[in-house]
Amino acid sequence: MMGQTSRRGFASGSAWALALLACLGVGCAQVDPVGTVEGTVLLDGEPYADASVVFLSLETGQGSSANLGPGGQFSLPDPLPVGSYTVFMAPRAEESSTDEPQPVTMDAAIPDKYWNEASSDLRVTVEEGVNDVRVEMET
């Protein structure tokens, strides 16, 4: 009877040791490098502020967006993994005091290609660290 308890205790202890090693291995996984993104959106060389800017990786599907501020300034709220991103515009995200859907408008001054990730020719490479970018649209 004593031998059975020892074997069971050894097996149980081995399982715990393997579980601990597995957890430590996961904790040591390499973290992908990221970069923060801020900058300015321009239309024909002039600051543009009547939209949101969207960064989307067509490879991974990861992205982020931010409303444009005065002078076309923006700062994405979360760091992005390094890599190539398609940049496009979206209607400005507005806070609503009601639960009712609100109409959105797309500024006709912006060429249609900039309102869609499939047609936008705007590309930005996000590098590790701080990225200060100029997004330049032309009519």
N, C-alpha and C positions, 0 to 999 in steps of 0.2 A: 504494500500500500504506500509505503514511503517513497518508493521508486516512481510510482505513477505521479505523485504530487510534484516531484522534482522535475520530471519530464514536462508536465503541464506548465510548471512555473518557468522552465527554460524556454518553451515554445512561446508562452505569453510574453516573456521578456524580450525574446528575439523579434516578435512582431512589433513591440513598442520601439525597439532600436531601429528597425527598418522604417517605421513610420516617422521617427525623428529625423533620420537621414534624408528621407524624401522631402520633409518640410524644409530642412536646411538647404537642400539642393534647389528647391523652388525659390527660396529667399535669396539665393545667390545668382539668380537669372540676370542677365545683362539687360539694362534698361536702355531702350532706344533713345537716341539724342533728340531733343526738341528745341524749338526756337519760339520766341515771342514775336508777334508781328504788330507793328503800328505803322502809320504813314498817312499819305494824302492821296485823295482821288481828284484827278483833273479831267476836265472836258475841254478840249481845244486849248489846253494850256492854262485854263482858269479853274480855281477850286470849285468842286461840285459837292453839294451837301444834301440833295433831295432824294436819298435812297439809302439802302443798306448795301454794304459790300460783303460778298461771300467768297471764301477761299475753299475750294473743294479738290481733294486728290482724286483724280479719275482712276488711279491705281488701287487705292485702299478704301475709298469712300469716306475717309475722314475729312472733316472740315470745321469751319467756324465762320461766324458772321458778326457784324457790328453795324449799328446805325452810323451814318456819317454825321459828323458834327460841323460846327461853323468852320469855314475855310477848308472843307473836305477832309478834315482830320478824322482818323479812326484808330482804335486799338482793339484787337481781338481779345476776347475775355480769357481764353485759355491758350496755353502753348500748343503748337502743332508739331508733330513728328517732322524731322527734316525730310525734304523731298520737293517735288514739283507740284504746284497747285494751279488749277484753272481759277481765274478770278472773274466774277460776273456780278451784276447788280440785281437787287431784289427790292420790291416795294418796302418802304420804311416800316419797321415794326413799331406800332404805336400802342400805348397803353389805352385801354378802354374802361370806362366806368360802368359799362353794362355787360351782360353776358351775350348780348346780340352780336352777330357777326358784323364787322364794319367793312365798308367798301375800301378797296385799295386802288391806287392809280399808279400807272407807270408813266413817267415823264416822256412825252413824245420827242423831246429834244435829244434823248439818248437813242442812238441807233439800236434797232431790234436785236442785233447780234450780241449786245452786251447784257441782255436780260436773260440769257440762257447759257448754261454750262456747256451745252453741246455745240453752240455756235460762237461763243466768245473766243477771241484769239489772245486774250490777256493771260500771260503766264508769269508766275513768280516762283522762284526757288527759295524755299525756306531753309536757312542754315542754322546750325546750333548757335544759341545765344540770342542776342537782340537783333531783329531785322527791321530796318526803317526803309519802307518801300514807297515808291511813287507809282500809282496806278493811273496810266494815261490813256484816256479814251479820245477818239477823234470822230467828228461827224463826217 
